[in-house]
Amino acid sequence: MKKVMIWGMLAMIAGSLLLIGCKKEEVAETDLTSAEDQSQGELNYDLVFKQVDLAANDNGLKKGAYPIVTIDTSVSPRTMNVYYGETNYLCLDGNYRRGTINVSWTGRYRADGTIISITFDKFYQNDNLVEGTKTVTNVGRNTNGKMVFTIVVNGKITNTAGTSHTWNSNRTRTWIEGEGTPVVTDDIYEITGTTSGVNRNGISYTSTITEKLRVDLGCEWRITSGVIEITPSGKSMRKVDFGNGACDKIITVTVNGKTKTFERRK
């Protein structure tokens, strides 16, 4: 009788462990942390570049005391500091910023060979600490006459909970619309390339753009279409779809045939 009870208990425990193992595997396969952190990195560094572009062109960036833009053209490369103050400042684009964006550039944005380098000094965007470097190089025009840039980012974002994730990208950006006007909001780019990083849970990942990203600088959420395939270490590939061109914050993620929807974080 006792042996039957013991074996029965062991079977129940084994069954419970199997169930727990299955649940852990299911959680691991539906975990969207890498996709969320990848998306946040994408958006934050794009928002920074738009601020730099607006500051350089003095086109609708300032609404009050900040930001304070200081440009020095007496040095080579030229430098610019965009300072938002020591406390959160609500910018015209609806995002809060504080700290400084530092910029250096070797020539005009539209000139072949120009290199623009961006760094940060205690810079926060919507209370996320943004660090690292972003380098934009104008490599000339493609066979269709469109201006092409290489974009290299080695970045780190620390969120309001105090956890950090790194985001490194090597991309090619093609200027497909808006080059002929002085305003920024009608500019549209296509992005190809790869990224890698370590998410806020310490899991490394790699990603590849499999369908060109369409970046609309007139859209608050920047990317309006395209697909990225993200593979966290030891896990299945996640297919991240940015939609069909609408300006919204909705992304769908497909893992092993199952699709979930989430909203992008700034």
C-alpha positions as CSV (number, residue, x, y, z in Angstrom):
1,M,0.0,0.0,0.0
2,K,2.8,2.4,1.0
3,K,4.7,1.5,-2.2
4,V,1.6,2.3,-4.3
5,M,1.2,5.7,-2.5
6,I,4.9,6.5,-2.9
7,W,4.9,5.7,-6.6
8,G,1.7,7.6,-7.1
9,M,3.2,10.7,-5.4
10,L,6.4,10.4,-7.5
11,A,4.3,10.2,-10.7
12,M,2.4,13.4,-9.6
13,I,5.7,15.2,-8.9
14,A,7.1,14.1,-12.2
15,G,4.0,15.3,-13.9
16,S,4.1,18.6,-12.1
17,L,7.8,19.1,-13.1
18,L,6.9,18.3,-16.7
19,L,4.1,20.8,-16.6
20,I,6.4,23.5,-15.1
21,G,9.0,22.7,-17.8
22,C,6.4,23.1,-20.5
23,K,5.2,26.4,-19.0
24,K,8.7,27.8,-18.8
25,E,9.3,26.8,-22.4
26,E,6.0,28.4,-23.5
27,V,6.9,31.6,-21.6
28,A,10.4,31.6,-23.2
29,E,8.9,31.2,-26.7
30,T,6.3,33.9,-26.2
31,D,8.7,36.4,-24.5
32,L,8.7,39.7,-26.4
33,T,11.4,41.5,-24.4
34,S,14.0,41.5,-27.3
35,A,11.4,42.7,-29.7
36,E,10.3,45.5,-27.4
37,D,13.8,46.6,-26.6
38,Q,14.8,46.5,-30.3
39,S,11.8,48.7,-31.1
40,Q,12.6,51.1,-28.3
41,G,16.2,51.4,-29.5
42,E,15.0,52.0,-33.1
43,L,12.6,54.7,-32.1
44,N,14.8,56.6,-29.6
45,Y,17.8,57.0,-31.8
46,D,15.6,58.1,-34.7
47,L,13.9,60.7,-32.5
48,V,17.4,62.0,-31.6
49,F,18.4,62.3,-35.2
50,K,15.3,64.3,-36.0
51,Q,16.1,66.7,-33.1
52,V,19.6,67.1,-34.6
53,D,18.3,67.8,-38.0
54,L,15.8,70.3,-36.8
55,A,18.5,72.1,-34.7
56,A,20.8,72.3,-37.7
57,N,18.1,73.8,-39.8
58,D,16.5,75.9,-37.1
59,N,13.1,74.6,-38.3
60,G,10.4,74.5,-35.6
61,L,12.6,73.0,-32.9
62,K,12.2,75.7,-30.3
63,K,9.0,76.8,-28.5
64,G,10.4,78.5,-25.4
65,A,13.5,78.7,-23.3
66,Y,14.8,75.3,-24.6
67,P,16.5,73.8,-26.3
68,I,19.6,76.0,-26.4
69,V,21.5,75.3,-29.6
70,T,25.2,76.3,-29.7
71,I,27.1,75.9,-33.0
72,D,30.8,76.4,-33.5
73,T,31.9,76.6,-37.1
74,S,35.4,77.8,-36.3
75,V,36.6,74.3,-35.6
76,S,36.9,71.2,-37.9
77,P,34.8,69.2,-37.7
78,R,32.1,71.7,-36.8
79,T,30.3,71.1,-33.6
80,M,26.8,71.7,-32.2
81,N,25.3,71.2,-28.7
82,V,21.6,70.9,-28.2
83,Y,20.8,71.5,-24.5
84,Y,17.4,70.8,-23.0
85,G,18.1,71.9,-19.4
86,E,18.5,69.9,-16.2
87,T,14.9,69.0,-15.7
88,N,12.4,67.5,-18.1
89,Y,11.4,69.9,-20.9
90,L,8.3,69.2,-23.1
91,C,9.4,69.5,-26.7
92,L,7.3,70.4,-29.7
93,D,7.1,66.8,-30.8
94,G,5.4,65.8,-27.5
95,N,8.5,64.1,-25.9
96,Y,10.2,65.1,-22.7
97,R,14.0,65.7,-22.8
98,R,16.8,66.9,-20.5
99,G,20.5,66.9,-20.8
100,T,22.6,67.5,-24.0
101,I,23.0,66.0,-27.5
102,N,26.5,66.7,-28.9
103,V,27.0,66.7,-32.6
104,S,30.0,67.0,-34.9
105,W,30.0,67.1,-38.7
106,T,32.5,67.4,-41.5
107,G,30.3,69.0,-44.2
108,R,26.7,69.5,-45.3
109,Y,24.3,66.7,-44.8
110,R,23.6,66.4,-48.6
111,A,27.3,66.4,-49.5
112,D,29.1,63.2,-50.5
113,G,31.4,61.9,-47.8
114,T,29.9,64.0,-44.9
115,I,30.2,62.3,-41.5
116,I,27.9,63.3,-38.7
117,S,28.7,62.0,-35.2
118,I,26.3,62.2,-32.3
119,T,27.0,61.6,-28.6
120,F,25.2,62.4,-25.3
121,D,25.8,64.0,-22.0
122,K,23.3,63.0,-19.3
123,F,20.7,63.0,-22.0
124,Y,17.2,61.6,-21.1
125,Q,14.3,61.1,-23.5
126,N,11.0,60.4,-21.8
127,D,13.0,59.6,-18.6
128,N,15.0,57.0,-20.4
129,L,18.8,57.6,-20.2
130,V,20.2,57.4,-23.8
131,E,23.9,56.8,-24.2
132,G,26.4,55.8,-26.9
133,T,27.2,57.1,-30.3
134,K,25.4,57.4,-33.7
135,T,27.4,58.0,-36.8
136,V,25.8,58.9,-40.1
137,T,27.9,58.9,-43.3
138,N,26.7,60.2,-46.7
139,V,28.0,57.7,-49.3
140,G,26.5,59.4,-52.4
141,R,23.7,58.4,-54.7
142,N,22.6,55.0,-55.9
143,T,21.8,54.0,-59.5
144,N,18.3,55.5,-59.1
145,G,19.7,58.8,-58.1
146,K,18.6,58.5,-54.5
147,M,20.9,59.7,-51.7
148,V,22.2,56.9,-49.5
149,F,23.6,57.0,-45.9
150,T,25.2,54.4,-43.7
151,I,24.1,54.5,-40.1
152,V,26.1,52.9,-37.3
153,V,24.8,53.0,-33.7
154,N,26.5,51.7,-30.6
155,G,23.9,52.5,-27.9
156,K,22.6,51.8,-24.5
157,I,19.2,52.8,-23.0
158,T,18.4,52.6,-19.3
159,N,14.7,52.7,-18.6
160,T,12.7,54.2,-15.7
161,A,12.9,50.9,-13.8
162,G,16.7,51.1,-13.8
163,T,17.2,48.2,-16.2
164,S,19.4,48.6,-19.3
165,H,19.6,47.2,-22.8
166,T,22.2,47.7,-25.5
167,W,21.4,48.3,-29.1
168,N,23.9,48.2,-31.9
169,S,23.0,48.7,-35.6
170,N,24.6,48.8,-39.0
171,R,22.2,50.1,-41.5
172,T,21.8,51.6,-44.9
173,R,19.3,54.4,-45.3
174,T,18.0,55.6,-48.7
175,W,16.3,59.0,-49.0
176,I,13.3,58.2,-51.2
177,E,11.0,61.2,-50.7
178,G,11.2,64.8,-49.6
179,E,14.8,65.7,-50.6
180,G,13.6,68.5,-52.8
181,T,11.9,70.5,-50.0
182,P,13.4,72.4,-47.0
183,V,11.0,70.9,-44.4
184,V,11.8,67.7,-42.5
185,T,8.3,66.3,-42.0
186,D,7.9,65.2,-45.6
187,D,11.1,63.2,-45.6
188,I,10.8,59.4,-46.1
189,Y,13.6,56.9,-45.9
190,E,14.0,53.2,-46.6
191,I,16.2,51.2,-44.2
192,T,18.0,47.9,-44.6
193,G,20.6,46.2,-42.5
194,T,21.2,44.4,-39.3
195,T,21.3,45.0,-35.5
196,S,22.3,43.1,-32.4
197,G,22.0,43.8,-28.7
198,V,21.4,42.5,-25.2
199,N,17.9,43.0,-23.8
200,R,17.0,44.2,-20.3
201,N,16.9,40.6,-19.1
202,G,20.5,40.0,-20.2
203,I,19.6,37.9,-23.3
204,S,21.6,38.6,-26.4
205,Y,19.9,38.8,-29.8
206,T,20.5,39.5,-33.5
207,S,18.2,40.9,-36.1
208,T,17.9,41.4,-39.8
209,I,15.6,43.6,-41.8
210,T,13.9,41.2,-44.2
211,E,11.4,43.7,-45.7
212,K,12.7,47.3,-46.0
213,L,11.6,49.6,-43.1
214,R,9.8,52.7,-44.3
215,V,10.7,55.6,-42.0
216,D,8.3,58.6,-42.2
217,L,9.7,61.7,-40.4
218,G,6.3,63.2,-40.3
219,C,5.0,60.3,-38.2
220,E,5.4,60.4,-34.4
221,W,6.2,56.6,-34.4
222,R,8.7,56.9,-37.3
223,I,8.5,53.4,-38.8
224,T,5.3,52.8,-40.7
225,S,6.0,49.5,-42.5
226,G,8.6,46.7,-42.9
227,V,9.6,43.5,-41.2
228,I,12.5,42.6,-38.9
229,E,13.4,39.1,-37.9
230,I,14.8,38.9,-34.3
231,T,16.5,35.8,-32.9
232,P,17.2,35.9,-29.1
233,S,20.0,33.5,-27.9
234,G,18.6,30.0,-27.5
235,K,15.1,30.9,-28.7
236,S,13.0,30.8,-31.8
237,M,13.1,33.7,-34.3
238,R,10.5,36.5,-33.8
239,K,9.0,38.1,-36.9
240,V,8.3,41.8,-36.1
241,D,5.9,43.5,-38.6
242,F,5.5,47.3,-38.4
243,G,2.3,47.3,-40.5
244,N,1.1,48.5,-43.9
245,G,2.1,52.2,-43.8
246,A,-0.3,53.7,-41.2
247,C,1.2,56.1,-38.6
248,D,0.5,54.2,-35.4
249,K,2.4,52.5,-32.6
250,I,1.1,49.0,-33.2
251,I,3.5,46.1,-34.0
252,T,2.7,42.4,-34.5
253,V,5.2,39.7,-33.4
254,T,4.9,36.2,-34.7
255,V,6.7,33.3,-32.9
256,N,6.3,29.7,-34.0
257,G,3.1,30.6,-35.9
258,K,1.5,32.4,-33.0
259,T,1.0,36.2,-33.4
260,K,0.8,38.8,-30.6
261,T,0.3,42.5,-30.8
262,F,2.0,45.2,-28.7
263,E,2.4,48.9,-28.6
264,R,5.8,50.6,-29.1
265,R,7.5,52.3,-26.1
266,K,9.3,55.6,-26.4
